[in-house]
């Protein structure tokens, strides 16, 4: 997983700047238009300590639904062993 970003950049033949610009564009599009009804996206948000065992005060990528320039953390998704280890770390 740690090398995935580099592999994607190599395959796309894009610079890191272009890749970051696409990510920002996609993020803002979701923030502006909202997420589709039966979908969710991942966003780095400030944890309140109540979701997925992520400590309060830590910015962390969480599953969210967006609407009207607000987000709501999606509850009840399964967290894999690798992700659980990283959260606990």
C-alpha positions in Angstrom: 0.0 0.0 0.0 2.8 2.4 0.8 4.1 2.4 -2.8 0.6 2.6 -4.4 0.7 6.3 -5.0 4.0 6.1 -6.9 2.7 3.2 -9.0 -0.4 5.2 -9.9 1.7 8.2 -10.9 4.0 6.1 -13.0 1.0 4.4 -14.8 -0.7 7.7 -15.4 2.5 9.5 -16.4 1.4 12.5 -14.3 3.4 14.6 -11.9 2.6 14.6 -8.2 1.3 18.2 -8.7 -1.2 17.1 -11.3 -2.3 14.1 -9.2 -2.8 16.3 -6.2 -4.8 18.8 -8.3 -7.1 16.0 -9.4 -7.6 14.9 -5.8 -8.4 18.4 -4.8 -10.8 18.8 -7.7 -12.6 15.5 -6.8 -12.8 16.4 -3.1 -14.3 19.9 -3.8 -16.8 18.4 -6.3 -18.0 16.0 -3.6 -18.1 18.8 -1.0 -20.1 21.1 -3.5 -22.4 18.5 -5.1 -22.7 16.1 -2.2 -22.4 12.3 -2.3 -24.8 10.1 -4.2 -27.6 8.7 -2.1 -26.1 5.1 -1.8 -22.5 6.1 -1.7 -19.9 7.7 0.5 -16.4 9.2 0.2 -13.3 9.5 2.4 -12.3 12.8 3.8 -9.7 13.9 6.4 -11.8 15.2 9.3 -11.2 16.1 12.9 -12.1 13.1 15.1 -14.5 13.7 18.0 -13.3 10.3 19.4 -16.7 8.6 18.8 -16.1 6.8 15.5 -14.0 3.8 14.6 -11.8 4.1 17.7 -9.9 7.1 16.3 -8.7 9.3 19.2 -10.3 12.7 19.7 -8.4 15.6 18.2 -6.7 13.6 15.4 -7.3 14.5 11.8 -8.1 11.1 10.1 -9.6 9.9 6.9 -13.2 8.9 7.7 -16.0 7.6 5.5 -18.5 10.5 5.0 -21.6 11.5 3.2 -21.7 15.2 2.1 -24.7 17.4 1.6 -25.1 21.2 1.7 -21.4 21.7 2.5 -21.6 19.6 5.6 -20.4 16.0 6.2 -21.7 13.2 8.3 -19.5 10.3 9.3 -20.8 6.9 7.9 -21.4 4.5 10.7 -21.0 0.7 10.8 -18.4 0.0 8.2 -16.1 -3.0 8.8 -12.6 -2.0 9.6 -10.0 -4.5 8.4 -7.1 -5.8 10.5 -4.5 -3.7 8.8 -6.5 -0.5 9.3 -7.4 -1.4 12.9 -3.6 -1.8 13.7 -2.8 1.6 12.2 -5.6 3.3 14.2 -4.4 1.7 17.4 -0.8 2.7 16.6 
